[in-house]
Amino acid sequence: MASIRFRLNGQPQSADVVPDMPLLWYLRDALGMTGTKFGCGMALCGACTVHVDGQAVRSCITTVASLAGKNVLTIEGLSADGSHPVQRAWNELDVPQCGYCQSGQIMAAAALLAKKAHPTDGDIDEVMRGNICRCGTYQDIRSAIHRASDIQAAGGKA
Amino acid sequence: MNRRSFLQVGASVSAGLLIGFRLKAEVTNTAPRLNAWIHIAPDDTVTFMIHKTEMGQGTLTSLSQLLAEELEVEWAKFRTEFPPVDPAFGPMQGVVGSQSIRSSWGPLRQAGATARTMLISAAAAQWGVDPAQCRAEKGAVINTASGARLSYGQLATAASALPAPKGVVLKDPKQFQIIGKSPKRLDTRDKTTGTTKFGIDARVPGMVYAAVARSPVFGGKVASFDDKKARAVAGVNNVVSISNGVAVVADNSWSAIQGSRALEVKWDDGPNADLNSAGIRKLFAEKTLEAGAVARKTGDGAAGLAGAVKKIDAVYEAPFLAHATMEPLNCTAHVTPASCDIWASTQMQTTVHATAMQITGLKAADVHVHSMFMGGGFGRRSTADFVGEAVELSKAISKPVKVTWSREDDMHHDVYRPASLARFSGGLDADGWPVALTANLASPSILYTAGGGRAPRNGLDSTSTEGIHDTPYSIPHTQVDYHWTEVGIPVFFWRAVGYTQNTFFMESFIDELAAAGGKDPVEVRRRLLTKVPRALGVLELAAEKAGWGQALPAGRFRGVGLVNNIGSFTAQVAEISVDKGKVRVHRVVCAVDCGHVVNPAIVQQQIRSAVVFGLTAALKGSITIDKGRVQQANFNNYDMLRIDETPAVEVYIVPSTENPGGIGEAGVPTIAPAVCNAIFAATGKRVRKLPIRADELV
């Protein structure tokens, strides 16, 4: 057991885990933060996407040990009340169907918008093709990312 | 036996298990109960018990619309709960066969109207007036003479004591305020904040986590195992033999999965150790050279072909497919000597309940099924194999336990969409119109698996031939033969079931007949559909909206497909291009007639979803077998369609006052043939085997 210190959704966190424990399972099983989902365990589907120092990463292959000193953001920390522009757009357009992949989709989209305030369809394809949605909500995801871009540009007032 | 009658048999079996055990109310909601679906608390909180589960298909929202409409409560001024299994909801609680709206359309409006009538009666009694003088509005009863108002909460206790009136009158659809509209989905918000609880998110105090090593060969068994390496994995604290394999128990899911991989098991591979895809295909190909069980006979197929001016033959094939729900299978169970609690994302609550009763020997009232949101179902979660394992393990270790399947477990131990092979022959008259069609199919039977190994009656399984034997096309001589061919691979319902492969076969072959007769594909279908106006309607609408017959940009080509399944009619036109064999689908126009629409936005969502689901199968889906094992394991070799491959889908709904049809499976079958027919238009090459392969198109 090693004790790893990092920040989780803005709060200091000290994790005592076996060295190769992926963040996904630490979040879900040790902390009960179940918003981050298990989909494939091999960084193939994007369901477990979180941010580490602002970058979208797959928590199923990111060990807790690699997080020392870093900032981790999960769906639970994206906003206190579902008011992040991406969440607002998703909510407005009723994007989710089963909803299982949507935490990962939202985290991937939020990272994209943080870098590119007005992504093109090509930008969206490049980033979001890493996230599978078995319900096939892709068309709605695309519309919602453009809508989130507008909400963000209007300072959340769109 | 068709799928519906199977479900009815299943229902009566399960109902039989329940006889004599009136379930005690396990509902956390103790508010006055107007009927099984509707509870109203004195503080005006209205709770809808949604007895079917939610896997994305919108049941939670659309069933609430049926109740709210007749009860006269404002939209979203109510809560919802998934209630326990209770015969008050009917003999079978589950979400299969796109049945939810179809089976609830009458009963749930009736439940709403009955509760409303009871609330009006209670108000009238309190005021001492004729109930005819009262009306319900926005969660209250109004005395139309005095203007007095009593809220549902004020009336609920008195109303719940009244006998339920019989034969209440339902609203004239012209008065609908909520049905036919698209109110916001009730499950959206929680699904954007990560707070929705799926089965895999269940947490119970004292819970341990487990993964199970199962025989990699279908039908194999554990010969022996060495658990030394598994027990050496940090976090692993137990290894337990169960009927389906060996369970590794740990203090977190990851350690359990690592432990199960470290386990050294010697397997007795059993009779399927040499099974492979080529052998299965050969068996199908041989069988279909002989006459089979006759699934459809109109006129005389052989004579029709013999008398035809032109005759064509073709062999079509489809592979096994996995469900690959995004939420891998899992189940949390807590068995004690006196009770069993199960937290599961399930499509069949009743089957889960019956399975747990069987394993534990407990009475119905002591088995509690907690229905969780499903991260996809597509038919996979209508089994209870994943539930049985968890119940058995919890019983063995006397602890609450969550069994989580890895993606590899999920793909290797699925119950698959059957592989199938079909030989078609068709005949044309002197003018080039189809006059004869014969199809000879071989595949494993879903009803054989679903029926627990009972041979399909007369060698027929309607799920194996649906899409062909029940074609809406009128061809004077039509015969469909079927060879029930078990190969050792478990098969099951997969979103749109037999229509998925058979509509691809049938709609492609109709296109072949059109081409052989020198006819336009829409023109041929139009001529064969004159007796089925609703099918003709969606064909015409899709053709019109797609601009069928009009010029396309260079390099773009169109194809059409049509299906009548689950009580609905769907036509799709796909617009594609082919570059070095790589197919790109740009636009899909879909016309659907699903009868009376409860929620148009959800119908649209389901069609967009179905197109992606069907296109994933057409472009990528293939489960292959070698040495009795599935060769694919994860999304690297069983990939899903991605956002950059997804076409723009346009959905046009035919206005209708017919009873509702299903929608969840309506849009799946037609996309593969629409795309393949467009490929023929583009390349002159006919795709007769799925998935579509680039190297066969160059």
Chai-1 contact restraints between the chains, C-beta under 6 A:
chainA,res_idxA,chainB,res_idxB,connection_type,confidence,min_distance_angstrom,max_distance_angstrom,comment,restraint_id
A,V18,B,A234,contact,1.0,0.0,6.0,A-B,restraint_1
A,W25,B,N252,contact,1.0,0.0,6.0,A-B,restraint_2
A,W25,B,S253,contact,1.0,0.0,6.0,A-B,restraint_3
A,W25,B,W254,contact,1.0,0.0,6.0,A-B,restraint_4
A,D29,B,N252,contact,1.0,0.0,6.0,A-B,restraint_5
A,D29,B,S253,contact,1.0,0.0,6.0,A-B,restraint_6
A,G32,B,R203,contact,1.0,0.0,6.0,A-B,restraint_7
A,T34,B,D201,contact,1.0,0.0,6.0,A-B,restraint_8
A,G35,B,G194,contact,1.0,0.0,6.0,A-B,restraint_9
A,G39,B,M326,contact,1.0,0.0,6.0,A-B,restraint_10
A,C40,B,R407,contact,1.0,0.0,6.0,A-B,restraint_11
A,C40,B,N634,contact,1.0,0.0,6.0,A-B,restraint_12
A,C40,B,F635,contact,1.0,0.0,6.0,A-B,restraint_13
A,G41,B,R407,contact,1.0,0.0,6.0,A-B,restraint_14
A,M42,B,N634,contact,1.0,0.0,6.0,A-B,restraint_15
A,L44,B,N634,contact,1.0,0.0,6.0,A-B,restraint_16
A,L44,B,F635,contact,1.0,0.0,6.0,A-B,restraint_17
A,L44,B,N636,contact,1.0,0.0,6.0,A-B,restraint_18
A,C45,B,F635,contact,1.0,0.0,6.0,A-B,restraint_19
A,I75,B,G194,contact,1.0,0.0,6.0,A-B,restraint_20
A,E76,B,G194,contact,1.0,0.0,6.0,A-B,restraint_21
A,G82,B,T192,contact,1.0,0.0,6.0,A-B,restraint_22
A,G82,B,T193,contact,1.0,0.0,6.0,A-B,restraint_23
A,Q87,B,T192,contact,1.0,0.0,6.0,A-B,restraint_24
A,W90,B,T192,contact,1.0,0.0,6.0,A-B,restraint_25
A,N91,B,T188,contact,1.0,0.0,6.0,A-B,restraint_26
A,N91,B,R189,contact,1.0,0.0,6.0,A-B,restraint_27
A,N91,B,T192,contact,1.0,0.0,6.0,A-B,restraint_28
A,D94,B,R185,contact,1.0,0.0,6.0,A-B,restraint_29
A,D94,B,T188,contact,1.0,0.0,6.0,A-B,restraint_30
A,P96,B,T188,contact,1.0,0.0,6.0,A-B,restraint_31
A,P96,B,K191,contact,1.0,0.0,6.0,A-B,restraint_32
A,Q97,B,G56,contact,1.0,0.0,6.0,A-B,restraint_33
A,Q97,B,S609,contact,1.0,0.0,6.0,A-B,restraint_34
A,C98,B,M55,contact,1.0,0.0,6.0,A-B,restraint_35
A,C98,B,G56,contact,1.0,0.0,6.0,A-B,restraint_36
A,C98,B,G375,contact,1.0,0.0,6.0,A-B,restraint_37
A,C98,B,G376,contact,1.0,0.0,6.0,A-B,restraint_38
A,G99,B,K191,contact,1.0,0.0,6.0,A-B,restraint_39
A,G99,B,T196,contact,1.0,0.0,6.0,A-B,restraint_40
A,Y100,B,M326,contact,1.0,0.0,6.0,A-B,restraint_41
A,Y100,B,E327,contact,1.0,0.0,6.0,A-B,restraint_42
A,Y100,B,G375,contact,1.0,0.0,6.0,A-B,restraint_43
A,C101,B,M326,contact,1.0,0.0,6.0,A-B,restraint_44
A,Q102,B,K191,contact,1.0,0.0,6.0,A-B,restraint_45
A,S103,B,G194,contact,1.0,0.0,6.0,A-B,restraint_46
A,D125,B,D644,contact,1.0,0.0,6.0,A-B,restraint_47
A,M128,B,I643,contact,1.0,0.0,6.0,A-B,restraint_48
A,R129,B,R642,contact,1.0,0.0,6.0,A-B,restraint_49
A,R129,B,I643,contact,1.0,0.0,6.0,A-B,restraint_50
A,R129,B,D644,contact,1.0,0.0,6.0,A-B,restraint_51
A,I132,B,M640,contact,1.0,0.0,6.0,A-B,restraint_52
A,R134,B,M326,contact,1.0,0.0,6.0,A-B,restraint_53
A,R134,B,G376,contact,1.0,0.0,6.0,A-B,restraint_54
A,C135,B,G56,contact,1.0,0.0,6.0,A-B,restraint_55
A,C135,B,S609,contact,1.0,0.0,6.0,A-B,restraint_56
A,G136,B,S609,contact,1.0,0.0,6.0,A-B,restraint_57
A,G136,B,V612,contact,1.0,0.0,6.0,A-B,restraint_58
A,G136,B,F613,contact,1.0,0.0,6.0,A-B,restraint_59
A,Y138,B,I643,contact,1.0,0.0,6.0,A-B,restraint_60
A,Y138,B,T646,contact,1.0,0.0,6.0,A-B,restraint_61
A,Q139,B,R608,contact,1.0,0.0,6.0,A-B,restraint_62
